[in-house]
Amino acid sequence: MLEQLVVRDFRNLASLDLEFDGAGLAIVGDNGHGKTNLLEAVAYLRLLRSWRGARDSDVVRFGAAGFHVRAKLSAPARVNTVAVGFERATRKKKATLDGVEQPRLSEALGALPSVCFSPADVVLVAGGAGERRRFLDVALALTSPEYLTALQHYRAALLRRNATLRELQRASKHTGGAEQHVAVWEPALCEHGAVLVRARRAWAHAHAEPYAELCAAIGEAQPAAMRYQGAAPEADDEHIQAALAGLFESSRAQELRRGVTLVGPHRDELQLQLGGRDLRTFGSAGQQRTAAIALRMRESATVRDVLGAPPLLLLDDPFAELDAGRALSILSLLAVTGVGQVLLAVPRAEDIPQAFTALPRCTMQHGVLSRASA
């Protein structure tokens, strides 16, 4: 639960000090005035980066030296306060938990558990495979320390292997000796990649049926399906490692020509289908929005299962472009699964769904919040 929020020089938010009750807050204001920026600042305390993909230097308010975001939390959060600051001149970022600076930023990941619903989520379905891999990585890394550690080690080994491939490609050293320079990074890729593959497959298997049920409940007439698609066969970690080792070995010659690692968990896919057809290619805009909302609801369930309570819901005009029937179905489903604290951003008061009309309200104008009567 979020009790207090302090924001300084984050996008167009020069200075905000907010207190929250248990239910949350509804923020009303025209587009472009800072509603989404406020939700982004809150989400930053979970991801330690912009969920909109912006660089830290671009998040700093124009003319400011840096930004600072701090929150006071209540149970069941694992800390009482979390804060993140970034300095533009040095490009240094630091995170503190209960006033203690963390030696590694990863120690503060997920300190404020939240899940954001936004019309921009359609990219989870309409975008490339990388969008869905990132969705899985965020959901799993912020709820499993083992996964986070494996992801960090895998990415570090992949970065070094790709650097070696590029160096050898430029030098045109496509010899057996060159392959050994590449192969040195593969044991780490296999070991940690197996952890990623196993966890992703387990998540997809556990959530496939609830995901399909959500899509149907929201309004899809055709059956929805979700499965994890990877090059390594389904097996335990030991056999996945062996399979990955074979993939890396068989691909080295081609990768030396291309200068990049072409196989591995970083190339796998979370496949989404509707009526047996690929949603990315054949789904309508409404069908893709439905699937994206169902994915976010499963992300929320993942956090809830680990935390034992619902995460903070950040709703950024979530029902825009949806018909009234689907919006009502989504609200009903959220109510059934249990809604905790909510931060809702909408352009007009009449856009506040009936389920959230009791929320305290603020209006946002040019980055400044003012309390409004209900």
C-alpha positions in Angstrom: 0.0 0.0 0.0 1.2 3.4 -0.9 0.8 6.0 1.9 2.9 8.9 0.7 4.6 9.9 -2.5 7.2 12.6 -3.1 8.2 13.5 -6.7 10.8 16.1 -7.7 11.6 17.1 -11.3 10.3 14.0 -12.9 9.2 14.9 -16.4 6.8 17.9 -16.0 6.3 17.2 -12.3 8.3 19.8 -10.6 7.2 19.2 -7.0 4.5 16.8 -5.8 3.7 15.7 -2.3 0.8 13.3 -2.0 -0.8 11.3 0.7 -3.1 8.3 -0.1 -5.8 6.5 1.7 -6.3 2.7 1.4 -8.5 2.9 -1.8 -6.1 5.0 -3.8 -6.7 8.1 -6.1 -8.4 9.1 -9.3 -6.5 11.7 -11.3 -8.5 13.7 -13.9 -7.0 16.0 -16.5 -6.6 16.7 -20.2 -4.0 14.7 -22.1 -0.5 16.1 -22.0 -0.7 17.6 -18.5 1.1 14.9 -16.5 -1.3 12.2 -15.4 0.7 9.4 -17.1 3.9 11.0 -15.8 2.6 10.6 -12.2 1.8 6.9 -12.8 5.2 6.5 -14.5 6.9 7.9 -11.4 5.2 5.4 -9.2 6.0 2.6 -11.5 9.6 3.7 -11.5 9.9 2.5 -7.9 9.2 -1.0 -9.1 11.2 -1.2 -12.3 13.9 1.4 -11.5 13.5 2.6 -15.1 10.7 4.1 -17.2 8.0 1.7 -18.2 7.6 3.8 -21.3 11.2 3.1 -22.5 12.6 6.5 -21.9 16.3 7.1 -20.8 16.8 8.4 -17.3 18.3 11.6 -18.7 15.1 12.2 -20.7 12.9 11.7 -17.7 14.5 14.7 -15.8 12.4 17.8 -16.0 13.8 20.4 -18.5 16.4 22.5 -16.9 16.7 20.4 -13.7 19.8 18.7 -12.4 18.1 15.4 -11.8 15.0 13.7 -10.4 13.9 12.1 -7.1 11.0 9.9 -6.3 10.3 8.6 -2.8 7.4 6.6 -1.4 6.3 5.6 2.1 4.7 2.1 2.1 2.6 0.0 4.5 2.2 -3.7 4.9 2.6 -6.1 3.2 5.5 -4.3 1.5 8.9 -5.5 2.5 10.2 -2.0 3.4 8.8 1.1 4.9 10.3 3.6 2.4 11.9 3.4 -1.1 13.5 6.2 -3.0 15.3 6.5 -6.3 17.4 9.5 -7.5 19.2 10.3 -10.7 21.8 13.0 -11.4 21.9 14.2 -15.0 25.5 15.5 -14.9 27.1 12.3 -13.6 24.4 9.9 -14.9 24.5 8.2 -11.6 21.4 6.6 -10.1 21.0 5.4 -6.5 18.2 3.6 -4.7 17.6 3.6 -0.9 15.5 1.3 1.1 14.5 2.5 4.6 17.1 5.3 4.1 20.0 2.9 3.4 21.6 3.2 0.0 21.7 -0.1 -1.8 25.1 -1.3 -3.1 23.3 -2.7 -6.2 20.3 -1.3 -7.8 18.8 -4.7 -8.2 18.4 -4.9 -4.4 15.6 -2.3 -4.7 13.8 -3.9 -7.7 10.1 -4.5 -6.9 10.1 -2.6 -3.6 6.8 -1.0 -4.6 4.8 -3.8 -6.2 2.6 -2.5 -9.0 1.1 -3.4 -12.3 0.2 -0.8 -14.9 -2.7 -1.2 -17.4 -2.5 1.2 -20.4 -3.8 1.3 -24.0 -0.1 1.2 -25.0 0.0 -2.4 -23.7 -1.3 -3.5 -27.1 2.4 -3.7 -28.1 2.6 -6.8 -25.9 0.5 -8.5 -28.5 1.0 -6.5 -31.7 4.8 -6.0 -31.2 7.6 -8.4 -31.8 8.7 -11.4 -29.8 11.0 -9.2 -27.7 8.0 -7.4 -26.2 6.6 -10.6 -24.8 10.0 -11.8 -23.6 10.4 -8.6 -21.7 6.9 -9.0 -20.2 7.9 -12.5 -19.0 11.3 -11.3 -17.7 9.7 -8.4 -15.7 7.0 -10.6 -14.2 9.4 -13.3 -13.2 12.5 -11.3 -12.2 10.5 -9.1 -9.8 8.9 -12.1 -8.1 11.8 -14.6 -8.2 15.3 -13.8 -6.9 16.6 -16.9 -8.6 15.2 -15.8 -12.0 16.6 -12.3 -11.6 20.1 -13.7 -10.8 19.9 -16.0 -13.8 18.7 -13.2 -16.1 21.6 -10.9 -15.0 24.2 -13.7 -15.6 22.7 -14.7 -18.9 22.7 -11.2 -20.2 26.3 -10.6 -19.1 27.5 -13.7 -20.8 25.5 -12.9 -24.0 26.9 -9.4 -24.1 30.5 -10.8 -24.0 29.8 -13.5 -26.5 28.2 -11.0 -29.0 31.2 -8.7 -28.5 33.6 -11.6 -29.3 31.5 -12.5 -32.4 31.6 -8.9 -33.7 35.3 -8.6 -33.1 36.0 -11.9 -34.9 33.7 -10.9 -37.7 35.5 -7.7 -38.3 38.8 -9.6 -38.3 37.4 -12.3 -40.6 38.9 -15.0 -38.4 36.4 -17.8 -39.1 38.7 -20.6 -37.9 38.4 -23.4 -35.4 40.4 -21.3 -33.0 38.0 -18.4 -33.4 35.2 -20.7 -32.4 36.9 -21.5 -29.2 37.0 -17.8 -28.3 33.2 -17.8 -28.7 32.5 -21.1 -27.0 34.1 -19.9 -23.7 31.0 -18.0 -22.9 28.6 -20.8 -23.6 28.7 -22.8 -20.3 27.3 -19.7 -18.5 24.7 -19.2 -21.2 23.6 -22.8 -20.9 23.5 -22.9 -17.1 21.6 -19.6 -16.6 19.6 -20.0 -19.8 18.2 -23.3 -18.5 16.8 -21.5 -15.5 15.1 -18.9 -17.7 13.6 -21.4 -20.0 12.3 -23.6 -17.2 10.7 -20.7 -15.3 9.2 -19.2 -18.5 7.7 -22.5 -19.5 6.3 -23.1 -16.0 4.7 -19.7 -16.0 3.2 -20.1 -19.5 1.9 -23.6 -18.6 0.4 -22.4 -15.3 -1.3 -19.3 -16.8 -2.4 -20.6 -20.2 -5.8 -21.8 -19.0 -6.6 -18.8 -16.8 -5.5 -16.5 -19.7 -7.9 -18.3 -22.1 -10.7 -18.0 -19.6 -10.1 -14.3 -19.1 -10.2 -13.7 -22.9 -13.5 -15.5 -23.1 -14.9 -13.7 -20.1 -13.9 -10.3 -21.5 -15.8 -11.1 -24.7 -13.7 -13.3 -27.2 -15.9 -15.8 -29.0 -13.0 -17.8 -30.3 -10.7 -19.9 -28.1 -7.5 -18.1 -26.9 -4.2 -20.0 -26.4 -0.8 -19.1 -25.0 2.3 -21.2 -25.0 6.1 -20.8 -24.7 7.9 -21.6 -27.9 11.7 -22.2 -27.6 14.4 -24.1 -29.4 15.3 -26.3 -26.3 13.0 -29.2 -25.7 10.9 -29.5 -22.6 13.0 -31.1 -19.9 14.7 -30.5 -16.6 17.6 -28.0 -16.2 20.3 -30.6 -17.0 18.7 -31.7 -20.3 17.9 -28.1 -21.2 21.5 -27.1 -20.7 22.6 -30.0 -22.9 20.2 -28.9 -25.6 21.3 -25.3 -25.4 24.9 -26.4 -25.7 24.1 -28.3 -28.9 22.3 -25.3 -30.3 25.2 -22.9 -29.6 27.7 -25.3 -31.0 25.8 -26.0 -34.2 25.2 -22.2 -34.8 28.7 -20.9 -34.2 29.9 -20.9 -37.9 26.8 -18.9 -39.0 27.1 -16.6 -36.0 30.7 -15.8 -36.8 29.5 -14.7 -40.2 26.6 -12.7 -38.8 28.4 -11.3 -35.7 25.5 -12.0 -33.3 24.2 -14.9 -31.2 21.2 -16.3 -33.1 19.9 -19.0 -30.7 19.1 -19.1 -27.1 16.4 -18.0 -24.6 16.8 -14.4 -25.8 15.3 -15.5 -29.1 12.4 -17.6 -27.7 8.7 -16.5 -28.0 5.5 -16.4 -25.9 3.1 -17.4 -28.6 -0.5 -16.0 -28.4 -3.2 -17.4 -30.6 -6.9 -16.8 -31.1 -9.0 -19.4 -33.0 -5.7 -21.2 -33.9 -4.3 -18.1 -35.6 -1.4 -15.8 -34.6 -2.9 -12.8 -32.7 -0.1 -10.5 -33.8 -0.8 -11.1 -37.5 -4.5 -11.9 -37.6 -6.0 -10.3 -34.5 -8.1 -7.1 -34.7 -7.2 -4.1 -32.6 -9.9 -5.0 -30.1 -8.8 -8.6 -29.9 -5.2 -7.5 -29.3 -6.3 -5.1 -26.6 -8.3 -7.9 -24.9 -5.3 -10.2 -25.0 -3.0 -7.5 -23.6 -5.3 -6.8 -20.7 -5.6 -10.6 -20.0 -1.7 -10.7 -19.8 -1.6 -7.8 -17.4 -4.2 -9.5 -15.2 -2.1 -12.6 -15.1 0.9 -10.5 -14.2 -1.1 -9.0 -11.4 -2.0 -12.6 -10.3 1.7 -13.5 -10.3 2.6 -10.7 -8.0 -0.4 -11.4 -5.8 0.5 -15.1 -5.4 4.0 -14.2 -4.3 3.1 -11.2 -2.1 -0.1 -12.6 -0.6 -2.0 -9.4 -1.5 -3.0 -7.5 -4.7 -0.3 -5.2 -6.1 -1.0 -1.5 -6.6 -2.9 -1.1 -9.8 -1.9 1.8 -12.1 -4.7 2.4 -14.5 -3.8 4.8 -17.3 -7.1 5.4 -19.1 -7.3 1.6 -19.3 -10.6 1.3 -21.1 -9.9 3.7 -23.9 -10.8 2.2 -27.3 -12.8 -0.6 -25.7 -16.5 -1.0 -26.0 -18.6 -0.6 -22.9 -19.4 -4.3 -22.7 -15.7 -5.4 -22.6 -14.8 -2.6 -20.1 -17.6 -3.8 -17.8 -16.5 -7.4 -18.1 -12.9 -6.4 -17.2 -14.1 -4.4 -14.1 -16.1 -7.4 -13.0 -13.1 -9.7 -13.4 -10.9 -7.4 -11.4 -13.5 -7.3 -8.6 -13.6 -11.1 -8.5 -9.8 -11.5 -8.3 -9.6 -8.7 -5.7 -8.5 -5.1 -6.2 -6.3 -3.4 -3.7 -5.1 0.1 -4.0 -5.8 1.9 -7.3 -4.3 4.9 -9.0 -6.6 5.8 -11.9 -5.8 8.4 -14.6 -8.6 9.5 -17.0 -9.1 12.7 -19.1 -12.7 13.4 -17.8 -14.6 12.7 -14.6 -17.2 10.9 -16.6 -14.6 8.5 -17.8 -14.2 7.1 -14.2 -15.8 3.7 -14.2 -18.6 3.1 -11.7 -16.5 0.8 -9.7 -14.0 3.6 -8.9 -16.3 6.6 -8.5 -15.8 6.5 -4.7 -12.0 7.1 -5.1 -10.7 10.5 -3.8 -10.1 12.8 -6.8 -7.4 15.2 -8.0 -7.2 17.3 -11.1 -3.9 17.5 -13.0 -3.1 20.7 -14.9 0.4 21.6 -16.2 2.0 19.1 -13.8 0.2 20.5 -10.8 -2.3 18.5 -8.7 -5.2 20.0 -6.9 -7.8 18.2 -4.9 -11.3 18.0 -6.4 -14.6 17.2 -4.8 -16.1 13.8 -5.6 
